[in-house]
Amino acid sequence: MNIELQNVANARDLGGIATRYGTVQSNRLLRSGHLSIVSEQDVSTLKAHRLQRVIDLRTPTEIANHPDGNIAGVEFVNISIMSATTFGISYETLDGPTIAVKLQAGIERMILRGETPIEHMRILYRKFAEDPHSHEGYGKFLKLLATKPVNGSTLWHCTGGKDRCGTCTALLLYCLGASKDDIMSDYLETNAQVGEHAQSILAKVRPHVPAERMALVQSMLLVEQSYLESFWNETDRLFGSTDNFLKHCGVTENDIQSLRDNYLN
């Protein structure tokens, strides 16, 4: 369910998603983009969704540059999914000229490697599946939700709420028993939610990026089915199955059962 916020992109409540073991409870599991410019009205809306904890999936550097806004009475936890900022994921909050410089440098590197923007993002998602730092982050994220639930809701976010947030949500929904089709539907909902956010970034960089490269920039701001498929396929290739990947990340059967007990009707 979409959560309408003034200054926060891609905010949703997972409540109502059906799984094999029950339906996700409302006002318990929320996802979004960063909260660095959260408004007073946004805070009121999030409090209406019983917000009690925020898990920031960004790197410490990203957080230092653009810290989340203060929300009284809410616990903030940092569980980084990447060890460093990455082209295509973590630069969206910077100013237009800086984004443009980084994007153009990244595009040049892609061209030298013979990559398209779509293939670049697929590679990033495969790195999520193979990077020990990501494994540690996924494990901490799921175990925190499993072993230390709050009475209200927990919200997790990265920058745009699409890649790190998207894979964390996919793994959580898998643990809760959602089908891969329903997980993909939730993942792709990002494209319907981030339109205005994407346009604001494009407006910032347009004066600083050649017109022929704007389509490449736009492709970095949305998600593709093949991105998440690359993640699933790589976890299967490296670990044999998603279940084995979760075990590798330190998530136990008891953790998974706790997630179902705590968040499903």
C-alpha positions in Angstrom: 0.0 0.0 0.0 1.4 3.4 -1.0 2.1 5.9 1.8 1.7 9.5 0.6 4.6 11.6 1.8 5.6 15.1 0.8 9.4 14.8 0.7 10.0 11.0 0.8 9.9 8.9 -2.3 8.7 5.3 -2.7 7.1 4.9 0.7 5.0 1.8 1.1 3.4 -0.4 3.7 3.8 -4.2 3.0 0.6 -4.8 4.9 -1.9 -6.9 2.9 0.5 -8.9 0.9 -0.6 -12.5 1.0 1.8 -15.4 1.7 1.6 -19.1 2.1 1.5 -18.7 5.9 -0.8 -15.7 6.2 -1.2 -12.0 5.3 1.4 -9.3 6.2 0.1 -7.2 9.0 -0.5 -3.5 8.3 1.5 -0.8 10.1 4.4 -3.2 10.9 6.7 -3.3 7.9 7.4 -0.1 5.9 9.9 0.7 3.1 10.9 4.0 1.5 13.6 6.2 0.1 15.8 8.3 2.4 14.4 10.5 5.1 16.9 13.3 5.0 14.3 16.0 4.1 11.3 14.5 5.9 8.7 17.2 6.6 6.6 17.7 9.7 3.6 16.4 7.7 5.6 13.3 6.7 6.5 12.7 10.3 2.8 12.9 11.3 1.9 10.5 8.5 4.6 8.0 9.6 3.5 8.3 13.2 0.0 7.5 12.0 1.6 4.3 10.6 2.9 3.6 14.2 6.6 4.2 13.2 8.9 3.1 16.0 12.2 2.2 14.3 14.1 3.1 11.1 16.8 0.9 9.6 19.1 3.0 7.4 20.7 0.7 4.8 23.1 3.3 3.5 26.8 3.6 4.0 28.2 5.7 6.9 29.5 8.2 4.4 26.0 8.6 2.8 24.5 9.1 6.2 27.1 11.7 7.2 26.4 13.7 4.1 22.6 13.4 4.2 21.5 12.3 7.7 17.9 11.3 8.2 15.6 13.9 9.8 15.0 13.7 13.5 11.8 11.9 14.5 11.2 12.0 18.2 10.6 8.7 19.9 11.9 6.7 16.9 15.0 4.4 17.1 17.5 4.7 14.2 19.7 1.8 13.3 22.4 1.7 10.5 22.8 -1.7 8.7 24.8 -0.9 5.6 24.3 -3.3 2.6 27.3 -1.9 0.7 30.7 -1.1 2.0 31.1 2.0 -0.3 29.0 4.3 -2.4 28.3 2.8 -5.9 27.5 4.3 -9.2 23.8 3.9 -10.1 22.6 3.5 -6.5 23.9 6.0 -4.0 24.5 9.4 -5.5 20.9 10.6 -6.0 20.9 13.1 -3.1 23.8 15.1 -4.3 23.6 18.4 -6.2 23.1 18.4 -10.0 26.7 19.2 -11.2 28.2 16.6 -8.8 25.7 13.9 -9.9 26.4 14.8 -13.5 30.2 14.4 -13.0 29.8 11.1 -11.3 27.3 9.8 -13.8 29.4 10.7 -16.8 32.5 9.1 -15.2 30.4 6.0 -14.5 29.0 5.9 -18.0 32.6 6.2 -19.4 33.7 3.3 -17.3 30.6 1.3 -18.5 31.5 2.1 -22.2 35.1 1.0 -21.7 33.8 -2.3 -20.2 31.3 -2.8 -23.0 28.3 -2.6 -20.5 24.9 -1.1 -21.1 23.3 0.7 -18.1 20.9 -2.3 -17.7 23.8 -4.8 -17.7 25.6 -2.5 -15.2 22.7 -2.8 -12.8 22.5 -6.5 -13.3 26.1 -6.8 -12.3 25.5 -4.7 -9.2 22.7 -7.0 -8.2 24.9 -10.0 -8.7 27.5 -8.3 -6.4 24.8 -8.1 -3.7 24.6 -11.9 -3.9 28.4 -12.4 -3.7 29.7 -9.6 -1.4 30.4 -10.8 2.2 29.6 -7.2 3.4 26.1 -7.5 1.8 25.6 -11.0 3.3 26.4 -9.6 6.7 24.0 -6.7 6.2 21.1 -8.9 5.0 21.6 -11.2 8.0 21.6 -8.3 10.5 18.5 -6.8 8.8 16.4 -10.0 9.0 17.6 -11.1 12.4 16.9 -7.7 13.9 13.3 -7.9 12.6 13.0 -11.5 13.8 14.6 -11.2 17.3 13.8 -7.6 18.3 10.3 -6.7 16.9 8.8 -3.5 18.0 5.1 -3.1 18.8 4.6 -0.6 16.0 6.2 -0.4 12.6 9.8 -0.7 11.4 10.8 1.3 8.2 13.9 0.5 6.2 15.4 2.7 3.4 18.4 3.3 1.3 18.6 6.3 -1.0 15.9 5.8 -3.5 14.3 2.8 -1.8 14.8 0.7 -4.9 18.0 -1.5 -4.9 19.3 -2.1 -1.4 15.9 -1.6 0.0 14.4 -3.7 -2.8 16.7 -6.7 -2.2 16.1 -6.6 1.6 12.4 -6.5 1.0 12.6 -9.4 -1.4 14.4 -11.5 1.1 12.0 -10.6 3.9 9.0 -11.4 1.8 10.6 -14.7 0.8 11.0 -15.6 4.5 7.4 -14.7 5.1 6.3 -17.1 2.4 5.4 -14.7 -0.5 5.6 -16.1 -4.0 8.4 -15.0 -6.3 5.7 -13.4 -8.5 4.3 -11.3 -5.7 7.8 -10.4 -4.6 8.5 -9.2 -8.1 5.3 -7.2 -8.2 6.2 -5.4 -5.0 9.7 -4.7 -6.4 8.5 -3.3 -9.7 6.0 -1.0 -7.9 9.0 1.2 -7.4 8.7 2.4 -11.0 5.1 3.6 -10.3 6.2 5.3 -7.1 9.4 7.1 -8.1 8.3 9.0 -11.2 8.3 12.5 -9.6 11.5 11.7 -7.7 13.2 10.6 -10.9 12.1 13.7 -12.8 13.5 15.9 -10.0 16.9 14.2 -10.4 16.8 14.5 -14.2 15.9 18.2 -13.9 19.0 18.7 -11.7 21.4 17.0 -14.0 20.0 18.0 -17.4 22.0 21.3 -17.7 25.2 19.3 -17.0 24.7 16.1 -19.1 24.7 15.9 -23.0 21.2 15.3 -24.3 22.2 12.0 -25.9 23.1 10.6 -22.5 19.9 11.6 -20.6 18.2 8.3 -21.5 21.1 6.5 -19.9 20.7 8.6 -16.7 17.0 7.9 -16.6 17.6 4.1 -16.9 19.7 4.3 -13.7 16.7 5.7 -11.7 14.2 2.9 -12.2 14.2 -0.9 -11.7 13.9 -3.7 -14.2 12.6 -7.2 -13.6 16.0 -8.6 -14.8 17.8 -6.8 -11.9 16.1 -8.8 -9.2 16.2 -11.9 -11.4 20.0 -11.4 -11.6 20.1 -11.4 -7.7 18.0 -14.6 -7.4 20.0 -16.3 -10.1 23.3 -15.5 -8.6 22.2 -16.6 -5.1 21.2 -19.9 -6.7 24.4 -20.2 -8.6 26.6 -19.5 -5.6 24.6 -21.2 -2.8 22.3 -23.6 -4.6 19.0 -21.9 -3.4 17.6 -18.9 -1.6 17.2 -21.0 1.5 20.9 -21.8 1.5 21.8 -18.1 0.8 19.8 -17.1 3.9 21.6 -19.7 6.0 24.9 -18.4 4.7 23.8 -14.9 5.9 23.2 -16.3 9.4 19.4 -16.5 9.2 18.2 -19.6 11.0 14.9 -21.5 10.7 14.0 -20.1 14.1 14.5 -16.5 12.8 12.3 -17.3 9.8 9.6 -18.7 12.0 9.8 -15.6 14.3 9.3 -13.4 11.3 6.2 -15.2 10.4 4.9 -15.2 14.0 5.6 -11.5 14.4 4.4 -10.0 11.1 1.7 -12.3 9.7 -2.0 -12.5 10.4 
